[in-house]
Amino acid sequence: MLVHADAEAIALVQHCEERHLSVPGDLSIVAYDDEVAGLFSPPLTAVRPPRRSIGRAAVRLVADRLADPDRPTHRIVISPSLRIRESTAPPRP
């Protein structure tokens, strides 16, 4: 299960534990953000967005739009990284 963001993923793991579901035995959980995911127990697998690259691209796009309001729309792809930790496991057969 992909959960946005770390705090919600942590809460979900705790909720699972209260219901005697094991992570990753019964359910694999992937957090999105990776601010504190690695500090939890079990450490959460997480998608980590490249914040600096996203920020730079956003500022550049805003500056370009202010300089040329009629500029065509641009799409930028900035790929995140995946940090695999103990909250995920391969599917059971």
N, C-alpha and C positions, 0 to 999 in steps of 0.2 A: 504494500500500500504506500503510495506517495502522499506525504502529508506536508502542507505548507503552514507554518514554518517550524523551526526547531521546537519552540515551546509547545505547539500543538502536538507534534510527534512524541515528545516526552510525555505529555498528558495521556496520549493514546496508549503508550507502553504501560504506564501506571494503571490505566483503566483495564487493560488486558490482564495485567498481573492480579488485579482485584478479582477478576473473573476466572482465574486459574488457566489463562491462555499463555503459552510461552512464546516469547519473541527471541529468536526466530523460529522456534519449533512449529508453532501453530500458525504464525503470521509473520511475514517479513515486513519491516517498516523502513522506509527511506524518507528522511527529512529533506526539506528544501531550505537552504540558506547557509547551513554549516557555521553558524555563529558559535553555538555551544553544543552541538550534536555529539562531538567527540568526547565531551566531558561527562556525559551521562553513562549510566550502567544499565544495560549494555551500551557501549559506544554505538551511536546510530550511524548507519550508512547515510551519506548525504550528498545531495547535488549542491555544488558550490558555484554560485554565479561570480564571474570576474567583475567585482564591483567597480574597480578603478576604470576598467575599459568601458563599462556601461556608463559611468559618470562622464568620462571624457567624450564619448560618442553623443550623449545627450546634450552636453554643453555645445559641442560643435554643431549639432543639428539646429539648436535654438539660435545660435549666432548666425548661422547661414540663413535661417528663415527670417531673422530680423533684417539682415542685409538685403535679402531678396524675397519679399512676401509672396511673389508669384512663382517661386521656385517649385518644381514638381516634387511630389512626395517621394521620400527615399526610404528604403527598407535596409536595415543593417542586421546582419546575423552575428551574434556574439555567443559562442557556445560555452556552456558551463562545464565544469569537471565533475567527476563522480568519485567520491571517497568511500570505498567499500570498507565497512567495519562489521561489528559483530551482530547487528540487528537484522541481517539478511542471511538467507541460506538458499541453496538450490531447491527447487520444488521437489516434493516427495513423489516417488513413483506411484 
